[in-house]
Amino acid sequence: MKAAKIVEPDESPRSKRRAILAAAVKNFGKNGYDATKWSVVADQVGIGQTALYHYFESKAHCLLTIMRLELQRSLEMFTKATADQPDPMEALRAAVRSAYAVSEQNVLQMRILQNNLAILAVPRNSKKEEAERLAARELVHGIEAAWTELLERGMAEGAFARRDPHTLALNMLGMIVSVWRWYRPKGLVTLSSVSELTEDCCVRMVAP
């Protein structure tokens, strides 16, 4: 089943949708999705729990929306970073760097995404939840395809060693995104050092 395009709702000045998403990201990212009560999000936004359902029909609907938005942002950043890079190696370096050019909120969003990927594998009974799930899965495939195409281009031009490009793309992506399970902005390991190390590893993976 093809994913339906998600149309973002128009937000009036009084809309609480953005505030709900921000509070959910903070709580799901720091405390975990399962450990976060939906009522806590409502309290932090300053609305009653019933009012949450005007924006999201369930906590899972909110989670899937956060995941879809993060995947969308990641694909947009990859596209922007590589668009004006005719040299495949420079495009690869730029793609890796763009993955780590993030805010603390982005870090939480990516942690949420990585910690809850299993939800994307199971169809949802709710139409809204299922629409978000399918859109998120389509974005996952889009990201994988974009990285695969970059590697195929590098191989075709002789800049990269010839290997299976899709498998290589999955390996690279796995290395890049696994960071969000353990990285903490105030920890001992800096994001710049993670970015430099990962960039070097990806370059070594494609070296002729």
ChimeraX attribute file (.defattr): number of C-alpha atoms within 10 A of each C-alpha:
attribute: neighborCount
match mode: 1-to-1
recipient: residues
	/A:1	4
	/A:2	9
	/A:3	15
	/A:4	13
	/A:5	10
	/A:6	14
	/A:7	6
	/A:8	6
	/A:9	9
	/A:10	8
	/A:11	10
	/A:12	8
	/A:13	6
	/A:14	6
	/A:15	12
	/A:16	19
	/A:17	19
	/A:18	12
	/A:19	15
	/A:20	22
	/A:21	19
	/A:22	18
	/A:23	18
	/A:24	27
	/A:25	27
	/A:26	18
	/A:27	21
	/A:28	24
	/A:29	21
	/A:30	15
	/A:31	11
	/A:32	17
	/A:33	19
	/A:34	11
	/A:35	10
	/A:36	16
	/A:37	14
	/A:38	18
	/A:39	15
	/A:40	14
	/A:41	25
	/A:42	20
	/A:43	13
	/A:44	15
	/A:45	20
	/A:46	13
	/A:47	14
	/A:48	13
	/A:49	15
	/A:50	11
	/A:51	12
	/A:52	21
	/A:53	13
	/A:54	11
	/A:55	17
	/A:56	18
	/A:57	14
	/A:58	16
	/A:59	20
	/A:60	17
	/A:61	22
	/A:62	23
	/A:63	25
	/A:64	27
	/A:65	22
	/A:66	23
	/A:67	27
	/A:68	23
	/A:69	17
	/A:70	21
	/A:71	23
	/A:72	18
	/A:73	14
	/A:74	20
	/A:75	19
	/A:76	12
	/A:77	18
	/A:78	21
	/A:79	17
	/A:80	14
	/A:81	20
	/A:82	21
	/A:83	12
	/A:84	10
	/A:85	15
	/A:86	9
	/A:87	13
	/A:88	21
	/A:89	20
	/A:90	15
	/A:91	21
	/A:92	23
	/A:93	20
	/A:94	19
	/A:95	22
	/A:96	24
	/A:97	20
	/A:98	18
	/A:99	17
	/A:100	20
	/A:101	13
	/A:102	13
	/A:103	10
	/A:104	12
	/A:105	13
	/A:106	18
	/A:107	22
	/A:108	23
	/A:109	25
	/A:110	25
	/A:111	25
	/A:112	26
	/A:113	26
	/A:114	16
	/A:115	17
	/A:116	16
	/A:117	13
	/A:118	9
	/A:119	14
	/A:120	19
	/A:121	10
	/A:122	9
	/A:123	13
	/A:124	17
	/A:125	8
	/A:126	12
	/A:127	11
	/A:128	16
	/A:129	22
	/A:130	19
	/A:131	21
	/A:132	26
	/A:133	26
	/A:134	23
	/A:135	24
	/A:136	25
	/A:137	20
	/A:138	18
	/A:139	21
	/A:140	18
	/A:141	10
	/A:142	15
	/A:143	22
	/A:144	18
	/A:145	16
	/A:146	18
	/A:147	23
	/A:148	19
	/A:149	15
	/A:150	19
	/A:151	27
	/A:152	21
	/A:153	17
	/A:154	21
	/A:155	19
	/A:156	13
	/A:157	12
	/A:158	12
	/A:159	16
	/A:160	20
	/A:161	18
	/A:162	15
	/A:163	13
	/A:164	12
	/A:165	21
	/A:166	17
	/A:167	12
	/A:168	17
	/A:169	22
	/A:170	16
	/A:171	13
	/A:172	19
	/A:173	17
	/A:174	11
	/A:175	13
	/A:176	18
	/A:177	15
	/A:178	14
	/A:179	19
	/A:180	19
	/A:181	15
	/A:182	8
	/A:183	17
	/A:184	17
	/A:185	12
	/A:186	9
	/A:187	9
	/A:188	8
	/A:189	11
	/A:190	12
	/A:191	18
	/A:192	12
	/A:193	10
	/A:194	16
	/A:195	20
	/A:196	14
	/A:197	12
	/A:198	20
	/A:199	20
	/A:200	13
	/A:201	14
	/A:202	21
	/A:203	17
	/A:204	12
	/A:205	15
	/A:206	19
	/A:207	12
	/A:208	11
